[in-house]
Amino acid sequence: MYSEKVMDHFSNPRNVGEIENADAVGQVGNAKCGDIMKMYLKIEGDTIVDVKFKTFGCGSAIATSSMATEMIKGKTIKEALNLTNRAVAEALDGLPPVKMHCSVLAEQAVKAAIYNYAKEKGLHFEELEGFNPDEEHDHHDHGHDEEDH
Amino acid sequence: MKKRVYLDYSATTPMKKEVLDEMLPFFNVQFGNPSSIHCFGRENKSAVDKARSTIAKTLNAGVDEIFFTGGGSEADNWGIKGVANALKDKGKHVITTKVEHHAVLHTCQYLEKDGFDVTYLDVDQYGMIKIDELKAAIRPDTILITIMFANNEIGTIQPIKEIGKIAKDYKITFHTDAVQAYGNVKIDVKDLGIDLMSLSAHKIYGPKGIGLLYIKKGTKIHPIIHGGAQERRRRAGTENVPAIVGFGKAAELAYENIDEHVNQLVTLRNRLINGLQEKIPYIHLNGHPTKRLPGNCNISIEFIEGEALLLMLDMVGIAGSSGSACTSGSLDPSHVLMAIGLTHEVAHGSLRLTIGDYTTEEDVDYVIEQLPPIVERLRQMSPLYEKVKGGR
């Protein structure tokens, strides 16, 4: 079901944890859908020098969080904002179709953290135009497996 | 070889060697069509009859009340649609529960599209229906009550005898999906007042793809599979002889030593439940504490998600299942866990471990040893855990 890369990032997730005195914190998803991602960024100048995450969710939610943190660490804020869910999924050698929403969540978590940072510092990023961190994510397109009979 | 512990007996069971041995000749040596007049056919007709009679005895049913189907889901479809079609001129109201298997729930939803009214009874925190609510739901046009014997997810056993009595008092046909109960509970269809009952072989160490519908003599029901005259003209299609023979053998073995089987499962299940509750904080047992299937352990583990848990368990060779959305195949977590009043986040963290005849004490202890560190690891990753861990 999952690629080796997904299983690797799930079983050995990178950058798990919290950053004390983080410059930016963003949380997306909700318990109802079964995925919550929280991202912590340490920002110096316009560079993301450190990033950590905490995730409540399935295997692919944990793997996409891990991969997204790797992909933005050491990058500029602008580069991080250009991270797409597709790029995260590709870096993991793909996700099953029903799990693509997890990669969307990872992209949103990065954006939500930077959105909060921008708001606090009075900064403006054109990449965040139209972004709403509280938006309900239309991300469920599960299949219809049945069992037990 | 890496240690492997199978604790998903409610999903399916391995076939017993005796069952397989009994079936094998019927694939190639004794291959005749039971409907044929020649000896090849005749000997298979008697093999089918023998299995039917063995199974009937385990239920205190008549041999002419057992009708083989292609599995439990077909039996559910037949029981419900067959009665609905036969009695639709009398009434179009059906009563069921919110915790049924999808084979019953989706069939009822299909009937609703066809102009039937369906009442879905609530259950209490243990997954038990309330008899008063059942009585209150009965209307003059109620033609069918379909309530499962035992729940596949949380193991709760419904008060079948009381339901049977009410159905009889009101002259309403009573169907029960006993797929999970068969082989784990003694079932006397006459004593319990059951009119229709669905069973499946692969839950009792028999083959997949074979089930049956018990139809009490005199019950009005239409066929749903039309064709040849098999199964006394009620279910067409050449009999799956090897599977029927296997079903018969599995039923015989299941009821030969049922008390011993139940005792063994209950002992192991309690060891598992107690062991986990002792070692892991913030977990809850789902389902009824005592009126539950002997092999069923269903727990909610707070602050973590079920699929991640299953993947980690799989890595150490432990096979279980979960009611989380990510494994249920829908937007929401299991309808059963929602019906017993769990919040979404707690329902997502459910783990079902079901014990069977090949489970050992060593297996159970292995799970009690392996699960706590996995739970702790996932909790350390969970933003939901941050809030509580400070106080611990």
Contacts between the chains, C-beta under 8 A, distances in Angstrom:
chain1	res1	chain2	res2	distance
A	2	B	311	8.0
A	7	B	311	7.8
A	10	B	308	7.3
A	10	B	311	6.5
A	11	B	312	7.5
A	11	B	315	6.6
A	13	B	381	6.8
A	16	B	380	7.3
A	16	B	381	5.3
A	18	B	386	7.6
A	27	B	383	6.7
A	31	B	343	7.4
A	31	B	344	5.3
A	31	B	345	3.5
A	31	B	348	7.0
A	31	B	384	7.1
A	32	B	332	8.0
A	32	B	344	4.4
A	32	B	345	7.8
A	33	B	325	6.7
A	33	B	331	7.3
A	33	B	344	7.9
A	34	B	305	5.5
A	34	B	324	5.8
A	34	B	325	4.7
A	34	B	326	6.0
A	34	B	333	6.9
A	34	B	344	7.4
A	34	B	345	7.8
A	34	B	348	4.3
A	35	B	305	7.6
A	36	B	382	8.0
A	36	B	383	5.6
A	36	B	384	6.7
A	37	B	383	7.8
A	38	B	383	4.2
A	54	B	381	5.9
A	54	B	382	6.3
A	54	B	383	4.1
A	54	B	386	7.1
A	55	B	381	5.9
A	55	B	382	7.1
A	55	B	383	7.1
A	56	B	303	6.8
A	56	B	304	6.8
A	56	B	305	5.9
A	56	B	345	7.6
A	56	B	381	7.8
A	56	B	382	4.4
A	56	B	383	5.9
A	56	B	384	5.0
A	57	B	305	5.2
A	57	B	308	6.8
A	57	B	326	7.9
A	58	B	305	5.4
A	58	B	306	7.9
A	58	B	307	3.8
A	58	B	308	5.4
A	58	B	324	7.1
A	58	B	326	4.0
A	59	B	307	5.8
A	59	B	308	5.2
A	59	B	311	4.6
A	61	B	305	7.5
A	61	B	308	7.7
A	62	B	308	6.0
A	62	B	381	6.5
A	140	B	325	7.6
A	140	B	331	4.6
A	142	B	325	7.0
A	142	B	326	7.7
A	142	B	328	7.9
A	142	B	329	5.2
A	142	B	330	5.6
A	142	B	331	6.6
A	143	B	329	5.4
A	144	B	329	5.2
A	144	B	330	7.2
A	145	B	329	4.0
A	146	B	102	5.6
A	146	B	103	7.9
A	146	B	329	7.3
A	147	B	11	5.7
A	147	B	321	7.4
A	148	B	10	6.3
A	148	B	11	6.0
A	148	B	101	6.3
A	148	B	152	4.6
A	148	B	153	8.0
A	148	B	179	7.8
A	148	B	180	7.8
A	149	B	71	6.5
A	149	B	72	4.5
A	149	B	73	4.4
A	149	B	76	7.6
A	149	B	101	6.1
A	149	B	102	7.8
A	149	B	103	5.1
A	149	B	179	6.3
A	149	B	200	6.6
